[in-house]
Amino acid sequence: MISVPTARRLRDGGVRWNPVAGDRFVVLQQDLDEVFVVSTMVVEVISRSDGDVIGFNGTTEWAMDSVDASETLWLPREGQLRDLLGRTFRALRPVPDGWQVELEINGIPSTVVHADAEEAYGFALLRLVEGEREQV
């Protein structure tokens, strides 16, 4: 799973989240280490005129009805990260140190290696949004 620090850098770099069922997220500024999943059964996105709210319907483990979407942090899955890489993505390959994501940015080949495939995708996306060229 992508780490909270990587997800925070992606958000700060301009990657926006439009919550849908199946999305993973954490609640910021709470003393929680729990990862939640958007679902129409338990956790759902409620669009209001003053902004999205993430509602906790029928949860017994947490005494909170809802939290503003702005107080959450999206933890995109591997496929979502690959989709965000778009046409720059070339390949994901296993390497001795983990996983290598290969990109091509403005005609220039680029690679990112990480022990975790989702983190490798996350760092590759950071290379796009932050303009990084060096090995991450």
Secondary structure, DSSP 8 states (H G I E B T S, - for coil): ---HHHHHHHHHTT------TT-EEEETTSS----EE--SSSEEEEEETTEEEEEE-S-SS---SEEEGGGEEE---HHHHHHHHGGGEEEEEEETTEEEEEEEETTEEEEEEESSHHHHHHHHHHHHHH---S--
